[in-house]
Amino acid sequence: MSDFPNPGHDHDECADRVVRVARSVCRQRGVRLTSQREKVLDLLAQSHKPMGAYELLDLLAEDGKRPAPITVYRALDFLLEQGLAHRIESRNAFVACMAGDGSPDGTHDATVFLICRDCGNVGEASAENVGAAIDAVARQSGFTPDLSVVEIQGLCAHCSARGGPAAVQ
């Protein structure tokens, strides 16, 4: 299975699945997925490209009126805490968790983000073996990691197959 969506696929299908999982997870955990939090998650899931907080603010603007930045930051904090979104550190941006299985305890395998330098899409892959190696190195140093995330930049299979720069979308 590819960790990257096919170009031109139906983003609504991805977003619907992500939001359904989020509703279920929040219900299981007894936390509230407010309409604002759900809107932010839906926007993140509509694209496989990392989005910054101010980009989200612009998309949330209704009738030209942007919500206060704190609104988006609080929604993002909640989504990150619940494992429903991830921060891509190298881009100072966020993506929806596409690997979510609705685990009620919030556990998440180590994650590798595959970031295409051409199209900008981010693939999310579970990396159990990588996580085990990171945990072993951390234990040898007496360190207890809370989260293991690796970001790898390169070309996705779709861009590699095209053999050139991404077409303007």
HELIX and SHEET records of a PDB file:
HELIX    1   1 HIS A   11  ARG A   29  1                                  19    
HELIX    2   2 SER A   35  ALA A   45  1                                  11    
HELIX    3   3 ALA A   53  LEU A   60  1                                   8    
HELIX    4   4 PRO A   69  GLU A   81  1                                  13    
HELIX    5   5 GLU A   89  ARG A   91  5                                   3    
HELIX    6   6 GLU A  128  GLN A  140  1                                  13    
HELIX    7   7 ALA A  157  ARG A  162  1                                   6    
SHEET    1   A 2 ALA A  85  ILE A  88  0                                        
SHEET    2   A 2 ALA A  93  ALA A  96 -1                                        
SHEET    1   B 3 VAL A 122  SER A 126  0                                        
SHEET    2   B 3 THR A 111  CYS A 116 -1                                        
SHEET    3   B 3 VAL A 149  GLY A 154  1                                        
END                                                                             
